[in-house]
């Protein structure tokens, strides 16, 4: 009996309207679902293979990005150490003292100083601390100058 309020629900099919299962189909399954399940299993397998291929590539890109951030941080420390060493040498401190300042800031850095007129200039270099970039021979350099006799 229809609802007096005009229900919009679609009526459920009666027993005569439900199609009969195909011969050889399992009870409770749709006709032809056996072939569909095999295709679904193959699709799931291909998704797993694609995922297994993509994950190492994503991890490699992530590792390179993190390594680049580490190298940029090392470059900033090297630049700061070069400025500190140039100021130290400009004040008249010994080269050993300036080298000690550099070694504390960036272990393994090499120091080269020179006088350019009224300026004392320092050039530092160090191999990259990030292993993957160091393998390719990445060497970071930084330089700074300070007015000689300054405070």
C-alpha positions in Angstrom: 0.0 0.0 0.0 1.5 3.4 -1.0 2.3 5.9 1.7 -0.1 8.9 2.0 3.0 11.1 2.2 4.4 10.0 -1.1 7.4 8.0 -0.2 10.2 8.2 -2.7 11.8 4.9 -1.9 12.0 2.4 -4.7 10.2 -0.8 -4.0 12.2 -3.9 -3.4 12.1 -6.4 -6.2 9.8 -9.4 -5.6 11.0 -13.0 -5.9 9.9 -13.2 -9.5 12.0 -10.1 -10.5 15.4 -11.5 -9.1 17.5 -13.1 -11.8 18.4 -16.7 -11.4 22.1 -17.5 -10.7 24.2 -18.7 -13.6 25.0 -22.4 -13.7 28.2 -23.2 -11.7 28.1 -20.0 -9.7 28.5 -20.2 -5.9 25.6 -19.5 -3.7 25.3 -15.9 -2.6 27.6 -14.6 -5.4 26.8 -12.8 -8.5 26.8 -14.5 -11.9 30.2 -14.4 -13.5 31.9 -13.0 -10.4 34.5 -15.7 -10.5 36.2 -14.1 -13.6 35.7 -10.7 -12.0 37.4 -11.8 -8.8 40.4 -13.0 -10.7 40.7 -9.7 -12.5 40.4 -7.9 -9.1 43.1 -10.1 -7.7 45.3 -9.3 -10.7 44.6 -5.6 -10.2 45.4 -5.8 -6.5 48.7 -7.5 -7.4 49.6 -4.8 -9.9 48.9 -2.1 -7.4 51.2 -3.8 -4.9 53.9 -4.1 -7.5 53.5 -0.4 -8.4 53.6 0.6 -4.7 56.8 -1.5 -4.2 58.4 0.3 -7.1 57.4 3.8 -6.1 58.3 3.6 -2.4 62.1 3.3 -2.9 62.1 6.1 -5.4 60.2 8.4 -3.0 62.6 7.5 -0.1 65.6 8.2 -2.4 64.2 11.7 -3.2 63.4 12.3 0.4 66.9 11.3 1.4 68.4 13.6 -1.2 66.3 16.5 0.0 67.3 16.0 3.6 70.9 15.7 2.5 70.6 19.0 0.7 69.3 20.7 3.8 72.2 19.3 5.8 74.7 20.6 3.2 73.1 24.0 3.2 73.4 24.1 7.0 77.1 23.1 6.7 77.6 25.9 4.2 76.1 28.5 6.6 78.3 27.3 9.4 81.3 27.5 7.1 80.5 31.1 6.0 80.1 32.1 9.7 83.4 30.5 10.5 85.1 32.3 7.6 83.8 35.7 8.9 84.9 34.9 12.4 88.4 33.9 11.3 88.8 37.0 9.1 87.8 39.2 12.0 90.2 37.4 14.3 93.1 37.7 11.9 92.3 41.4 11.2 92.5 42.1 14.9 96.1 40.7 14.9 95.4 37.2 16.4 97.6 34.3 15.3 96.7 32.0 12.4 96.6 29.1 15.0 93.9 31.0 17.0 91.9 31.6 13.8 92.3 28.0 12.8 91.0 26.9 16.2 87.9 29.0 15.8 87.3 27.4 12.4 87.9 23.9 13.7 85.4 24.4 16.5 82.7 25.6 14.1 83.3 23.2 11.2 85.6 20.2 11.9 87.9 19.3 9.1 87.9 22.7 7.3 91.1 24.0 5.8 92.0 27.6 6.2 93.9 29.9 3.7 94.5 33.5 4.5 95.9 36.4 2.5 96.3 40.2 2.7 94.6 42.3 0.0 95.7 45.9 0.7 94.0 46.9 3.9 91.9 43.7 4.1 92.6 40.3 5.6 90.8 37.6 3.6 90.1 34.1 4.6 89.1 31.2 2.4 87.7 28.0 4.0 87.0 24.7 2.3 85.6 21.4 3.6 84.3 18.2 2.0 80.5 17.7 2.3 79.4 16.0 5.5 76.6 14.2 3.8 77.9 10.9 2.5 76.1 10.7 -0.8 77.3 14.1 -1.9 80.8 13.5 -0.5 81.1 10.4 -2.8 80.6 12.7 -5.8 83.4 15.0 -4.5 81.3 17.9 -3.3 83.5 20.4 -1.6 82.1 23.5 0.2 84.0 26.7 0.2 83.4 30.1 1.9 85.3 33.3 2.0 85.3 36.5 4.0 87.4 39.7 4.3 87.8 42.1 7.2 89.5 45.4 7.5 93.0 45.0 9.0 93.5 46.6 12.4 89.8 46.6 13.2 88.2 45.9 16.5 
